[in-house]
Amino acid sequence: MSRIFISGSSTGLGLMAAELLVQQGHDVVLHARNRSRAEDARRALPQAEAVVVGDLETIAGAKETASRVNDLGHFDAVIHNAAVGYREASRVTRDGLPHVFAINTLSAYLLTALIARPQRLVYLSSGMHHHVGASLDDILWRKRRWNGADAYAESKLHDAMLAFAVARRWRDVHVNALEPGWVPTNMGGPGAPDDMDQAHLTQAWLAASDDPQARVTGKYFYHLKRMTANPQAHDVALQDRLLHICAELSGIALPA
């Protein structure tokens, strides 16, 4: 059985994946951005080993979260699930960053760089990532008029780029990305048309299954099946540039 940490797992798809993994006999550590949400998560899934509290909106908060995860010992897998959605208004964090980028892109980078390397890494992207470019020349939205849907879609492209960059650099780790579908969570909204019963299965499968089809790396999935990601996600030059931007902003380099 595996030991798995899931970021952003006090509600929604993160919690659903955690419930499934616990049912399968795995040890799961949840994550919540504050103590109130952590208490809700404990009530929702009392079988969870622990709940890590940490606000991923700031660089300091992401670093502290990673430290708290490491304090709990080694994990076999990490699921990078934490995110805010496509309906977000423009807001700047204490670090001077758009909060969608800070949470969806930069915190995933920081947790990847700082949590002791597991055997498997899983990144949640979105179907919306197929329809945008990485926009690395204005990743902080200082030149463009804010568009929450585009900011979200770009951040989910960044997550796929990050997954493939890490897969390329860390050959001893199974690293993959997926899209769960547009489902009626708090993030997706009540009108989302996709299948809620399918939305959490792929990330749990990639994190813990012994199925040979799950024990791959550098791949992209939707509902347990391989699919093609946005071509920019596979562009090595763009991947390296994204890693450089994240390292420059955070002061943390991705370990070799």
Buried (B, 14 or more C-beta within 10 A) or exposed (E): EBBBBBBBBBBBBBBBBBBBBBEBEBBBBBBBBEEEBBBBBBEBBEEBBBBBBBBBBBBEBBBBBBEBBBEEEEBBBBBBBBBBBBEBEEEEBEBEBBBBBBBBBBBBBBBBBBBEBBBBBBBBBBBBBBEBEBBBEEBBBEEEEEBBBBBBBBBBBBBBBBBBBBBBBBEEBBBBBBBBBBBBBEBBEEEBEBEBEBBBBBBBBBBBBEEEEBEBBBBBBBBBEEEEBBEBBBBEEBBBBBBEBBBEBBEBEBEE
